[in-house]
Amino acid sequence: MHTTFAGCVILLLTVPCAADCDSAPEGGRLEWQDDLAVRMMDGLHRFVERKIDESGEHRARHWQRNLEPGGDYATSVDPNRRRFEHMLGIIDRRASHDKPRMERFGDDESPALIDETPAYRLYRVRWPVLEGVTGEGLLFEPHGEPAAQVVALPDADQTPEQLAGLVAGISAESQFARRLAQSNCRVLVPALIDRSDEWSGSDLVAYTNQPHREWIFRQAWHMGRHVIGYEVQKVQAAVDWLRTGSRAKIGVAGWGEGGLVALYAAAIDPRIDGCLASGCFGPHERIWEEPLYRNLFGYLREFGDAEVASLIAPRGLVVEYSHVPQVSGPPPVRAGRRGGAAPGKLSTPSLATVEAEFARVGPLVPPGSTSRVLIRRGESEPATPGSPAALNALLRMLSVADPVGEVAPNTAAGLRLPANADRQRRQVKELEEHVQRLVRGADHVRDRFFLSQAAAEPKSPEKFSAALPRFRRILREEVLGQFDDPLLKPNPRIRKIYDRETWTGYEVVLDVFPDVFAWGVLLLPRDLAPGQKRPVVVCQHGRNGVPQDVIEGDKPAYHDFAAKLAERGFIVFAPHNPYRGEDRYRFLSRKANAVKASLFSFILAQHEQILNWLGSLAPVDAGRIAFYGLSYGGETAVRVPPLLERYCLSICSADFNDWARKVSSTDARYSFMFTIEWEMPYFNFGSTFNYAELAYLMFPRPFMVERGHADGVAPDEWVASEYAKVRRLYDELGAGDRTEIEFFNGGHTINGQGTFRFLEKHLRPADHATSESPRRR
């Protein structure tokens, strides 16, 4: 039944009142007196934490394991392996794929041959990985045929020289690279991107306190890559080369961040025969508390560490319960640097939780199909990383019967070693430049993804429109993410909060999911006639705003534009979007990422319910509901209406942008790379959708951009060039009169001139100007 409005004595007697009953929409009385923005955020966190807690129960639906004796288990899990590979951003063809090589290199100060012992020669090496990206580290080369070959990975804050026992920093027992080399193994020790911040920034803009791993993560994530994925590919490129020189089995071993890379590399690459993962394995249901560079989109939806381990079967896995590298957050902000690095910590889990995660592997793999062992010290103590028990277990998996020997005396004194700082700079800058090439070339990638498929020649509006549902599905399911829960009944609760000369206002709360509600303010013109239907403008605030900000107080960004539209006779709804509370909404999005969702997964569901409710109101023309948002509300304008087709029009104010550059560029002062907005990257967004592609999804509905010349969100050139693509498409498809851009002399603010005319033009066209049309004010 349509919700009705009290307009006569009969209705006053029969409709429940939410407030003064003069024009209140039907619903219960809104009794909440607390801060509804805080209440909303609390409920959203409870909801997503429940999703995380429940994720393990639902993972099996994403797997089709063949556990039958003699069955092809490896093939049955290959789709999961490919999805995990995509999650890690491993999509670029390796430069080493066809012609792997290992270059021994040096100079007068640091020669290629670093040391020679009776067991091995030690070289400084590098190897090609991707275009412009190399691995770099140390190679222990035995004098004869190696018994096995191992890629040994230190933690991010350790150097290859430390793991090799050439410099101080790691106890002799944990120098597992050197110990394996002394056991006649060929051992390659790559350098990892570390957690310092020396190169995290740009001479052109600023330097930050982001750890190098976060600096690479933030720009790479938006382009569908990952710092962990880059390092897994360095391991894979090394395996390419190791396979060319020997038939000996290949293993990977690592501690801390190196252990994680080893585990993931073994899961991805079946050529790896055995894996030792130390100080990294365990439950990750609180992955959102770990450093940002550990973030994986949808990880807990399909994987835990047990599921990753199941991808290694039937090959061997050694899990060593050892201390986790202690990380309490990013580096402190030094003088002359910007802050804004994401919070995040690492701590050692309890043995019981590691044992429980390890035990989960058993039922996931065919019985007796894999060799796996959990190493600990005594009954409950963490082992020393790279303990003899762990190394011997790995060697057995690599068909090496002899155990590791006693730690040999260190002969490193006087050696001329590579400069770690220079190597770290090279490794960071190579990855940065690889991502920046992706950013610069993203237009062509997105065109191949979108326009080449959706706008084939000859251009037809019908064919283009027919192609859009597929891209809307990709955006919603694969990029922004969505929750599959059915919406609850709206159950509106209402109270009157405004009583103005030309309109009245009602605060409204609607149920969405358990613990999740939508909240906003409805403005109703006083001159509504019985039976009349009017258009609605949904007016969306920006970051850290609340609905009242767009209605009263003449805030500099908003100028009461919602109230002014109500004065013109439009029905207005000003919803609250939950990007308020700084890191609270950032962590909300981070938690959602774990189950393949994001901040906009909540916002989309809230707006679906808002549309359901608005469309049910008697005076609302459900076919004429428009959206107009500023700043983060403008960001909403190019994400929500393109996906929710019941929005008949969208206006993006103070946000329209070249979003890939805005999020990932390291040479522009406008970029989020230099700010606190660490939640802005969305996985693979930059390689699939930019603001032009998002606007394409509006077609053939009207779309407008409002842009102040002095708006610091981006330069005019970025905005104009990105919008030009939208205008061209609309023109080519015969709908050029349905899109506009207005530039004005002003900043980050609602201008309310061209946009108001645009709303009048498309929501109240001349052929609707009947006696029932609302009065112009």
C-alpha positions in Angstrom: 0.0 0.0 0.0 1.3 3.5 -0.8 2.2 5.6 2.2 -0.3 8.5 2.4 -0.1 12.0 3.8 -2.5 13.5 6.2 -4.6 15.9 4.1 -8.1 15.8 5.6 -10.0 15.0 8.7 -10.5 11.4 7.7 -6.7 10.8 7.4 -6.1 12.6 10.6 -8.3 10.1 12.3 -7.0 7.0 10.6 -3.3 7.5 9.9 -0.8 7.0 12.8 1.0 10.3 13.5 4.8 10.6 13.7 4.7 14.2 14.8 2.3 17.1 14.4 0.2 15.2 11.7 -0.2 18.3 9.4 1.7 16.7 6.6 3.7 13.9 8.2 4.4 10.8 6.1 3.1 7.6 7.7 5.3 5.7 10.1 6.2 5.1 13.7 7.5 7.8 16.0 11.3 8.2 15.9 12.3 8.1 19.5 16.1 8.0 19.2 17.8 11.0 20.9 21.4 10.1 20.4 23.8 11.1 17.6 22.3 9.1 14.7 25.6 9.3 12.7 27.4 7.6 15.6 24.6 5.1 16.0 24.7 4.3 12.3 28.4 3.8 12.3 28.2 1.5 15.4 25.6 -0.6 13.6 27.5 -0.8 10.4 30.6 -2.1 12.3 28.6 -4.7 14.1 27.1 -5.9 10.8 30.4 -6.3 9.0 32.1 -7.9 11.9 29.3 -10.4 12.0 29.9 -11.0 8.3 33.6 -11.6 9.0 32.8 -14.0 11.9 30.4 -15.9 9.6 32.8 -16.0 6.6 34.4 -19.3 7.5 31.0 -21.0 7.5 30.3 -20.0 3.9 33.7 -20.5 2.2 32.9 -24.0 1.0 30.4 -22.6 -1.5 33.3 -21.1 -3.5 35.2 -24.4 -3.8 34.5 -27.5 -5.8 37.2 -29.8 -4.4 37.6 -33.3 -5.8 38.6 -35.3 -2.7 38.0 -38.7 -4.2 40.9 -41.2 -4.2 42.7 -40.8 -7.5 40.7 -37.7 -8.4 42.2 -34.7 -10.0 42.4 -32.5 -6.9 44.8 -29.9 -8.4 42.5 -29.2 -11.3 39.5 -29.0 -9.1 41.0 -26.1 -7.1 42.6 -24.3 -10.0 39.7 -21.8 -10.3 40.4 -20.8 -6.7 44.1 -20.5 -7.5 43.3 -18.2 -10.3 41.1 -16.1 -8.1 43.7 -15.9 -5.5 46.2 -14.9 -8.2 43.9 -12.1 -9.2 43.5 -11.0 -5.6 47.2 -10.6 -5.4 47.3 -8.6 -8.6 49.3 -11.1 -10.5 48.1 -10.4 -14.1 51.2 -9.0 -15.9 53.3 -11.3 -18.1 56.7 -12.0 -16.6 59.7 -10.7 -18.5 61.5 -13.9 -17.4 58.8 -16.2 -18.8 60.5 -17.0 -22.1 64.1 -16.1 -21.4 64.9 -16.4 -17.7 68.3 -15.2 -16.6 70.3 -14.4 -13.5 72.7 -11.5 -13.7 75.7 -11.4 -11.4 76.6 -7.8 -11.2 78.8 -5.4 -9.3 81.2 -2.5 -9.4 84.6 -1.5 -8.0 83.2 -0.9 -4.5 80.9 -4.0 -4.4 82.0 -6.7 -6.8 79.6 -9.4 -8.0 81.5 -12.2 -6.2 81.1 -11.3 -2.6 82.6 -14.4 -0.9 83.8 -18.0 -1.6 83.9 -20.8 1.0 84.5 -24.6 0.6 80.7 -25.0 0.3 79.7 -22.2 -2.0 80.3 -19.0 -3.9 78.2 -16.0 -2.9 77.1 -13.5 -5.6 75.3 -10.2 -5.8 72.5 -10.8 -8.4 69.5 -9.4 -10.1 66.9 -10.9 -12.4 64.1 -9.6 -14.7 60.6 -9.9 -13.4 58.3 -7.5 -15.2 58.9 -4.7 -17.7 61.2 -2.3 -15.7 61.0 -4.4 -12.6 63.8 -6.6 -11.3 64.5 -8.8 -8.3 67.7 -8.1 -6.5 69.5 -10.0 -3.8 72.2 -12.6 -3.1 72.8 -16.0 -4.6 74.6 -18.9 -2.8 75.9 -21.1 -5.6 77.3 -24.5 -4.5 80.4 -25.8 -6.1 78.7 -28.9 -7.5 75.2 -30.0 -8.4 72.8 -28.7 -5.7 70.9 -31.1 -3.5 67.9 -28.7 -3.6 67.2 -25.1 -4.6 65.5 -22.6 -2.2 64.3 -19.1 -2.5 64.9 -17.8 1.1 62.9 -14.7 2.0 63.7 -12.5 5.0 61.2 -10.4 6.7 60.6 -7.0 5.2 62.8 -5.3 7.8 65.6 -7.7 7.3 68.2 -7.6 4.5 69.5 -10.5 2.4 72.9 -9.8 4.0 71.5 -10.4 7.5 69.8 -13.6 6.5 73.1 -14.7 4.9 75.0 -13.9 8.1 77.1 -11.2 6.5 76.0 -8.4 8.9 74.5 -8.3 12.3 70.8 -8.3 13.0 69.7 -12.0 12.9 70.9 -14.7 15.3 73.2 -17.4 13.8 70.5 -20.1 14.3 68.0 -18.0 12.2 70.3 -17.3 9.4 68.5 -20.0 7.4 69.8 -18.9 4.0 73.4 -19.5 5.1 72.4 -22.8 6.8 70.7 -24.1 3.7 73.7 -23.1 1.6 76.0 -25.0 3.9 73.7 -28.1 3.2 74.6 -28.0 -0.5 71.5 -26.0 -1.5 71.5 -23.3 -4.2 69.9 -20.4 -2.3 68.6 -17.2 -3.7 67.8 -14.4 -1.1 65.7 -11.6 -2.6 65.4 -8.2 -1.0 61.9 -7.3 0.0 60.3 -3.8 0.1 60.8 -2.7 3.7 58.7 -0.8 6.3 60.8 2.4 6.4 59.5 5.6 4.7 62.7 7.1 3.1 61.4 7.0 -0.5 57.7 7.3 0.2 56.9 10.5 -1.6 58.0 12.8 -4.3 60.3 15.8 -4.7 57.5 17.4 -6.8 54.9 17.2 -4.0 56.0 15.9 -0.5 57.3 13.0 1.4 55.2 11.0 3.8 55.4 8.6 6.7 53.9 5.8 4.8 56.0 2.6 5.0 57.4 1.7 1.6 55.1 -1.3 1.5 52.1 1.0 2.0 53.4 3.5 -0.5 53.5 0.9 -3.2 50.2 -0.8 -2.0 48.1 2.4 -2.2 49.0 3.2 -5.8 49.1 -0.4 -7.0 45.8 -1.6 -5.3 43.7 0.9 -7.3 45.3 -0.4 -10.5 44.6 -4.1 -9.6 48.1 -4.9 -8.4 49.6 -5.5 -5.0 52.9 -5.2 -3.3 52.7 -8.8 -2.1 51.8 -9.9 -5.7 54.9 -8.1 -7.0 57.1 -10.0 -4.6 55.4 -13.3 -5.4 56.2 -12.6 -9.0 59.8 -12.0 -8.1 59.8 -15.5 -6.6 58.2 -16.9 -9.7 60.7 -15.2 -11.9 63.5 -16.8 -9.8 61.8 -20.2 -10.2 61.8 -19.6 -13.9 65.6 -19.4 -13.8 66.1 -22.1 -11.2 64.3 -24.6 -13.4 66.8 -24.0 -16.3 70.0 -24.9 -14.5 69.2 -28.0 -12.4 66.7 -30.8 -11.9 66.9 -30.4 -8.1 63.6 -29.7 -6.4 62.6 -26.1 -5.6 61.5 -24.8 -2.2 60.6 -21.5 -0.7 61.2 -20.5 2.9 60.5 -17.2 4.7 59.9 -15.5 8.0 57.4 -12.7 8.7 56.6 -10.9 5.5 58.9 -13.2 3.7 57.0 -16.2 5.2 53.7 -14.7 3.8 55.3 -14.3 0.4 56.6 -17.8 0.5 53.2 -19.2 1.5 51.4 -17.3 -1.3 54.0 -18.1 -3.9 53.7 -21.8 -3.2 50.0 -21.6 -3.3 50.1 -19.9 -6.7 53.0 -21.8 -8.4 52.7 -25.6 -8.6 56.4 -25.7 -9.7 57.4 -25.1 -6.0 57.8 -28.5 -4.4 58.0 -27.4 -0.7 57.3 -24.4 1.5 58.4 -23.3 4.9 56.2 -20.4 6.3 57.4 -19.1 9.6 55.9 -16.3 11.7 53.0 -15.7 9.4 50.5 -18.6 9.5 47.3 -18.3 11.6 43.8 -16.9 11.7 43.4 -13.6 9.9 39.8 -12.8 10.8 41.2 -9.5 12.1 43.1 -8.8 8.9 41.7 -5.3 9.1 43.9 -4.6 12.1 47.1 -5.6 10.3 49.1 -3.1 8.2 47.2 -1.8 5.2 49.6 -3.5 2.8 48.2 -6.9 4.0 44.8 -6.0 2.7 43.3 -8.4 0.2 39.9 -7.8 -1.4 37.6 -10.6 -0.5 40.2 -12.7 1.2 38.0 -14.0 4.1 35.1 -14.6 1.8 37.0 -17.4 0.1 40.2 -18.0 2.0 41.8 -18.3 5.4 45.4 -19.5 5.7 44.1 -23.1 5.7 42.5 -22.6 2.3 45.7 -21.0 1.0 47.6 -24.0 2.4 45.1 -26.4 0.6 46.3 -24.9 -2.7 49.8 -26.2 -2.0 48.6 -29.8 -1.6 49.8 -32.4 -2.5 53.1 -30.6 -2.2 54.9 -30.2 1.1 54.2 -27.5 3.7 56.1 -26.7 6.9 54.4 -24.1 9.2 56.7 -22.9 11.9 55.1 -21.3 14.9 57.5 -18.5 15.7 57.3 -14.9 16.8 55.7 -12.6 14.3 57.7 -9.4 13.5 56.5 -6.8 16.0 54.9 -3.9 14.1 53.0 -1.3 16.1 52.2 1.2 13.3 53.8 3.3 10.6 57.0 5.3 11.2 56.5 8.4 13.3 56.0 11.6 11.2 59.4 13.2 10.9 60.1 16.9 10.4 59.3 18.0 6.8 57.1 15.0 6.1 53.3 14.6 5.9 51.5 12.1 8.1 48.5 10.1 6.9 49.9 6.5 6.9 47.3 4.0 7.9 47.3 2.4 11.3 48.1 -1.3 11.5 49.9 -3.7 13.8 51.3 -7.3 13.8 51.4 -9.4 16.9 52.1 -13.1 17.6 49.0 -15.2 17.8 48.5 -17.9 20.4 49.7 -21.4 19.6 46.1 -22.7 20.1 44.8 -20.5 17.3 47.6 -21.4 14.9 47.1 -25.1 15.7 43.3 -24.7 15.0 44.0 -23.1 11.6 46.5 -25.7 10.7 44.1 -28.5 11.7 41.6 -27.0 9.3 43.8 -28.0 6.4 43.2 -31.7 6.8 39.5 -31.9 5.7 40.2 -29.6 2.8 42.6 -31.9 1.0 42.5 -35.5 -0.1 43.4 -37.9 2.7 47.1 -38.7 2.8 47.8 -36.5 -0.2 50.2 -34.0 1.3 53.1 -33.8 3.6 52.6 -31.0 6.1 54.0 -30.4 9.6 53.6 -27.8 12.3 56.8 -26.9 14.1 56.9 -25.4 17.6 59.3 -25.2 20.5 58.3 -27.4 23.4 54.7 -27.5 24.3 53.7 -23.9 23.5 56.6 -21.7 22.9 57.3 -20.0 19.6 60.2 -21.6 17.8 63.2 -19.6 16.7 62.6 -18.6 13.1 64.3 -21.0 10.7 64.9 -23.6 13.4 66.8 -26.9 12.5 63.5 -28.8 12.9 61.8 -26.6 10.3 64.7 -26.6 7.9 65.1 -30.4 8.1 61.3 -30.9 7.5 61.6 -28.7 4.4 64.7 -30.5 3.1 63.0 -33.9 3.4 60.2 -32.5 1.3 62.8 -31.5 -1.3 64.3 -35.1 -1.2 67.4 -34.1 0.8 68.0 -36.7 3.4 71.0 -35.1 5.3 69.9 -32.7 8.1 71.3 -29.2 8.4 74.6 -29.1 10.2 75.8 -27.0 13.0 76.1 -23.3 12.4 79.4 -22.7 10.7 81.7 -19.9 11.8 81.0 -16.6 10.3 83.6 -15.5 7.8 82.0 -12.3 6.7 84.5 -9.8 8.2 86.1 -7.6 5.6 83.7 -8.4 2.8 82.6 -5.6 0.4 78.8 -5.8 0.6 76.1 -4.2 -1.5 74.7 -0.9 -0.1 71.3 -1.9 1.1 69.9 1.7 1.1 70.7 2.1 -2.7 69.1 -1.3 -3.4 66.0 -0.5 -1.4 65.6 2.8 -3.3 65.9 1.0 -6.7 63.4 -1.7 -5.7 60.9 0.9 -4.4 61.3 3.2 -7.4 61.0 0.3 -10.0 57.6 -0.7 -8.6 56.5 2.9 -8.3 57.4 3.5 -12.0 55.6 0.3 -13.0 52.4 1.4 -11.3 52.7 4.9 -12.8 53.0 3.5 -16.3 49.8 1.6 -15.6 48.2 4.9 -14.5 49.4 6.7 -17.5 48.2 4.0 -19.8 44.9 3.3 -18.0 42.7 5.1 -20.5 43.6 2.5 -23.2 43.0 -0.4 -20.8 39.6 0.9 -19.8 38.7 1.6 -23.4 39.4 -2.0 -24.3 37.5 -3.2 -21.2 34.5 -1.0 -21.8 34.0 1.0 -24.9 35.4 -1.5 -27.4 32.8 -4.0 -26.1 29.9 -1.7 -25.3 30.1 1.0 -28.1 30.8 -1.0 -31.2 30.4 0.7 -34.6 27.9 1.7 -35.8 27.0 3.3 -32.5 23.5 2.5 -31.5 21.9 3.8 -28.3 19.8 0.6 -28.0 22.9 -1.6 -28.3 24.9 0.5 -25.9 22.1 0.5 -23.3 21.7 -3.3 -23.7 25.4 -3.7 -22.9 25.4 -1.7 -19.7 23.9 -4.3 -17.3 27.0 -6.4 -17.6 29.3 -3.5 -16.6 27.0 -2.5 -13.8 27.3 -6.0 -12.5 31.1 -6.0 -12.7 31.3 -2.6 -10.9 28.9 -3.6 -8.2 30.1 -7.2 -7.6 33.8 -7.2 -8.5 34.9 -3.6 -7.8 32.7 -2.0 -5.1 31.4 -5.3 -3.7 27.9 -6.0 -2.4 26.1 -7.8 0.4 23.7 -10.5 -0.7 21.4 -10.0 2.3 17.7 -9.2 1.4 16.6 -5.8 2.5 14.4 -5.6 5.5 11.0 -3.9 5.4 11.6 -0.2 5.6 9.7 0.2 8.9 9.9 4.1 8.7 10.2 6.0 12.0 9.6 9.7 11.7 9.6 13.0 13.6 9.0 16.6 12.5 12.0 18.8 12.9 11.4 21.8 10.5 8.4 24.0 10.1 9.2 26.7 7.5 6.9 29.1 5.6 7.1 27.1 2.3 8.0 23.6 3.5 8.1 21.2 6.4 10.9 18.7 7.3 10.8 15.3 8.8 13.7 13.2 10.1 13.3 9.6 8.9 15.0 6.3 9.8 14.5 3.2 7.6 15.7 -0.4 8.4 18.1 -1.8 5.8 19.8 -4.9 7.2 20.1 -6.1 10.9 22.0 -3.3 12.7 22.0 -1.2 9.5 19.6 1.7 8.9 19.2 4.6 6.5 18.7 8.0 7.9 17.8 11.4 6.4 15.6 14.4 6.3 12.5 14.7 4.0 11.4 18.2 3.0 7.9 18.5 1.7 6.6 21.7 0.0 3.5 23.1 1.8 1.6 23.6 -1.5 1.2 19.9 -2.3 -2.3 19.3 -3.7 -4.2 16.1 -3.0 -3.3 13.5 -5.7 -0.4 15.5 -7.0 2.9 13.8 -7.8 6.1 15.8 -7.8 9.8 15.0 -8.6 12.3 14.4 -5.8 15.9 15.6 -5.5 18.1 13.6 -3.2 20.7 16.1 -1.9 23.8 14.4 -0.6 26.3 15.9 1.8 30.1 15.3 1.7 32.7 14.0 4.0 32.1 14.4 7.7 28.7 16.0 7.0 25.2 15.3 8.2 21.8 15.8 6.5 21.1 19.1 8.2 24.3 20.6 6.6 22.6 20.8 3.2 19.5 22.4 4.7 20.4 25.1 7.2 23.2 27.2 8.4 24.4 28.4 5.0 27.5 26.2 5.2 30.1 27.5 2.7 30.1 24.2 0.8 26.3 23.8 0.6 24.5 27.1 0.8 21.3 25.4 2.0 20.8 24.0 -1.5 18.4 21.3 -0.3 16.2 24.0 1.3 16.3 26.2 -1.8 15.2 23.2 -4.0 12.3 22.7 -1.6 11.4 26.4 -1.9 11.2 25.8 -5.7 8.6 23.2 -5.1 10.7 20.0 -5.3 10.3 17.2 -2.7 13.8 16.8 -1.2 15.4 14.0 0.7 18.8 14.6 2.4 20.2 11.2 3.4 23.2 10.6 5.7 26.1 8.7 4.1 28.5 7.1 6.6 31.7 8.8 5.6 31.9 10.6 8.9 34.3 10.0 11.8 37.6 9.8 9.8 39.2 6.4 10.6 36.0 4.9 11.8 34.6 4.9 8.3 38.0 4.0 6.8 38.2 1.0 9.1 34.6 0.1 8.2 35.6 0.0 4.5 38.7 -2.0 5.4 36.7 -4.6 7.3 34.3 -4.8 4.4 37.2 -5.4 2.0 37.9 -8.7 3.9 34.5 -10.0 2.7 34.7 -8.5 -0.8 32.8 -5.3 0.0 33.5 -1.6 0.6 32.0 1.5 2.1 29.8 1.9 -1.0 28.4 -1.6 -0.4 26.6 -0.2 2.6 25.7 3.1 0.8 24.2 1.3 -2.2 22.0 -0.8 0.1 20.9 2.2 2.0 20.0 4.1 -1.1 18.1 1.1 -2.5 15.9 1.3 0.6 15.6 5.0 0.4 14.3 4.6 -3.2 11.9 1.9 -2.1 10.5 4.2 0.5 10.4 7.4 -1.5 8.7 5.6 -4.4 6.0 4.4 -2.0 5.0 8.0 -0.9 1.8 9.3 -2.5 3.1 12.7 -3.6 6.3 11.3 -5.1 6.6 10.7 -8.8 8.7 7.5 -8.6 9.9 8.0 -12.2 11.5 11.4 -11.4 13.9 10.9 -8.5 17.1 12.7 -9.1 20.5 12.8 -7.2 22.7 15.8 -6.5 25.8 15.5 -4.3 28.9 17.5 -3.5 32.4 16.3 -2.7 32.1 12.7 -1.2 28.4 13.2 -2.1 29.7 13.9 -5.7 31.7 10.7 -5.5 28.4 9.0 -4.6 26.8 10.7 -7.6 29.0 8.7 -10.0 28.7 5.4 -8.1 25.2 5.1 -6.8 22.8 6.5 -9.5 24.8 4.7 -12.3 24.0 1.4 -10.5 20.5 2.2 -9.2 18.5 3.0 -12.3 15.6 4.3 -10.4 17.6 7.5 -10.1 16.5 9.3 -13.2 19.3 11.9 -13.2 22.6 12.6 -11.4 24.6 15.7 -10.7 28.2 15.4 -9.6 29.5 18.5 -7.8 33.0 19.2 -6.7 34.3 15.8 -7.3 34.3 14.8 -11.0 37.9 13.8 -11.8 40.4 11.7 -13.5 40.1 9.2 -10.6 43.0 7.0 -11.4 45.4 9.9 -11.3 43.6 11.4 -8.3 44.0 8.2 -6.3 47.3 6.8 -7.6 49.5 9.5 -9.1 52.8 10.2 -7.3 53.6 13.4 -9.2 50.5 15.5 -8.6 49.7 17.6 -5.5 46.0 16.7 -5.9 46.7 13.0 -5.4 45.4 11.0 -2.4 48.8 9.4 -2.3 49.9 12.4 -0.1 46.9 12.6 2.2 45.1 10.7 5.0 42.5 9.2 2.6 44.0 5.7 2.6 40.5 4.2 2.0 40.2 5.8 -1.4 41.8 3.1 -3.5 39.4 0.4 -4.6 40.9 -2.8 -5.9 41.3 -2.7 -9.7 39.1 0.3 -10.1 41.6 2.2 -12.2 41.9 -0.6 -14.7 38.1 -0.9 -15.2 36.3 2.3 -14.4 37.2 6.0 -14.3 34.7 8.8 -14.0 33.9 8.7 -17.7 33.1 5.0 -17.5 30.9 5.5 -14.4 29.0 8.3 -16.2 28.6 6.0 -19.2 26.5 3.8 -16.9 24.0 6.7 -16.5 23.1 6.6 -20.2 20.6 7.6 -21.4 19.6 9.3 -18.2 20.7 12.9 -17.7 24.1 13.5 -16.1 25.8 16.8 -15.1 29.0 18.0 -13.6 29.3 21.2 -11.5 32.9 22.5 -11.3 34.4 25.5 -9.6 37.6 26.7 -11.2 39.3 27.1 -7.8 38.2 23.7 -6.4 41.4 22.1 -5.1 40.1 18.6 -5.6 41.7 18.6 -9.1 42.8 20.9 -11.9 40.2 22.0 -14.5 42.2 20.1 -17.1 41.6 16.8 -15.4 38.0 17.5 -15.0 37.4 18.8 -18.5 39.3 16.0 -20.3 37.5 13.3 -18.4 34.1 14.9 -19.0 34.8 15.4 -22.7 34.6 11.6 -23.1 31.2 11.6 -21.5 29.9 14.5 -23.7 31.3 12.8 -26.8 29.5 9.5 -26.1 26.2 11.2 -25.3 26.5 13.2 -28.5 27.4 10.1 -30.6 24.5 8.3 -29.2 22.1 11.1 -29.9 21.6 12.3 -26.3 23.9 15.3 -26.2 21.1 17.4 -24.7 21.1 15.2 -21.6 24.5 16.0 -20.3 26.2 19.3 -19.3 29.2 20.7 -17.4 29.1 24.1 -15.7 32.4 25.8 -14.8 32.1 28.7 -12.4 34.3 31.1 -10.6 34.4 29.5 -7.2 35.8 26.7 -5.1 34.6 23.5 -3.5 31.0 24.5 -3.2 27.5 24.2 -4.6 26.9 26.9 -7.2 23.2 26.1 -7.8 22.8 28.0 -11.1 23.3 25.7 -14.1 22.5 22.7 -11.9 19.1 24.1 -10.9 18.3 24.8 -14.5 19.3 21.3 -15.4 17.0 19.9 -12.7 14.1 22.1 -13.9 14.8 21.1 -17.6 14.7 17.3 -17.0 12.4 16.9 -14.0 9.8 19.5 -15.0 9.9 19.7 -18.8 7.3 21.8 -20.6 5.1 18.9 -21.5 4.6 18.3 -17.8 3.6 21.8 -17.1 -0.1 21.0 -16.4 -2.4 22.3 -13.8 -0.9 19.7 -11.4 2.6 20.9 -11.8 4.2 22.4 -8.7 4.5 26.1 -8.4 7.8 27.6 -9.5 9.4 29.8 -6.8 
